[in-house]
Amino acid sequence: MENNQQSLRSATFAGGCFWCMVTPFEELPGIHGIVSGYTGGHTVNPTYEEVCSETTGHAEAVQISYDPEIFPYGKLLDIFWRSVDPTDAGGQFHDRGSSYRPAIFYHDEEQHKEALASKEQLQKSGRFDKPIVVTIEPASVFYPAEDYHQGYHHKNPLRYKYYRQGSGRDAFLQQSWNTPKDKEELRKKLTPMQFEVTQNKGTEPPFRNEYYNNTEQGLYVDIVSGEPLFSSKDQFDAGCGWPSFSKPLHGGNVNEHQDFSHGMSRVEVRSREADSHLGHVFDDGPMPGGLRYCINSAALRFIPKDRLEQEGYGRYLPLIEVE
């Protein structure tokens, strides 16, 4: 993807464990890099152990390099709020202490004003019955974390997945941000199979669904909300009879939950915006990630490459093109 480095800006957010703050922003159009690290403290070149000891004043954070012409700062703020518990100043979810405090570190006055306005808007919305306590602070020196923390979810996908589920983050975000559904309206909009799959955790028949053997380039979006979910670039033939993907378009668009239905222990995959049941994820996929997202065609709508611009998804074109 071509970009003018001079047009890129930085955004810095702390929201608890920095492993979990990478995936919501990753691989979005206009995002050119995400680094996990430490900032907001009073020591130089802190180590992970020093930051965890609560003696440095630093917080775990992510610093994002982005193109504001493609992905404005306001959109980054929206993703940030939807990725944290903004009412908890003492840490985030199971991770406690000042090193896990939530904060927005602004890099200029424009970011400062936008951050203040977005915080005030969230407070006035009434979505949370507690005060919004996220601090908004001027950005200071950002120290990249050790190499093993960078892209941790790619290097250790299973450990990351279980850590995130066990932390309580996804359960909180689902409860806080998913809006009640009008089931009758959805019945009118969806086919019986689409409704059964997305709303009742149904499963369509293998090898008798629309996209299990699709080889066309394009983008898969949520059938309910239109939220981008998977790229044809990451689709592969798993021989199971359902569309299979090595990864989501970006991790922030899907939630994963333990599923013990039908006498099995599986990991369910749901879309973030619409909370649609999509399918399940297994650990028998291709390397390097080793994951297989087994998804129902009925939960998806496929947009061919040549229609992305027309349907308003043109910015995702670089994410589906095979190099």
Secondary structure, 3 states (H helix, E strand, C coil): CCCCHHHCEEEEEEECCCCCCCCCCCCCCCEEEEEEEEECCCCCCCCHHHHHCCCCCCEEEEEEEECCCCCCHHHHHHHHHCCCCCCCCCEECCEECHHHCEEEEECCHHHHHHHHHHHHHHHHHCCCCCCCCCEEEECCCCEECCHHHCCHHHHCHHHHHHHHHHHCHHHHHHHHHCCCCCHHHHHHHCCHHHHHHHHHCCCCCCCCCCCCCCCCCEEEEECCCCCEEEEHHHEECCCCCCCEECCCCCHHHEEEEEECHHHCCEEEEEECCCCCEEEEEECCCCCCCCCEEEECHHHEEEEEHHHCCCCCCHHHHHHCCCC
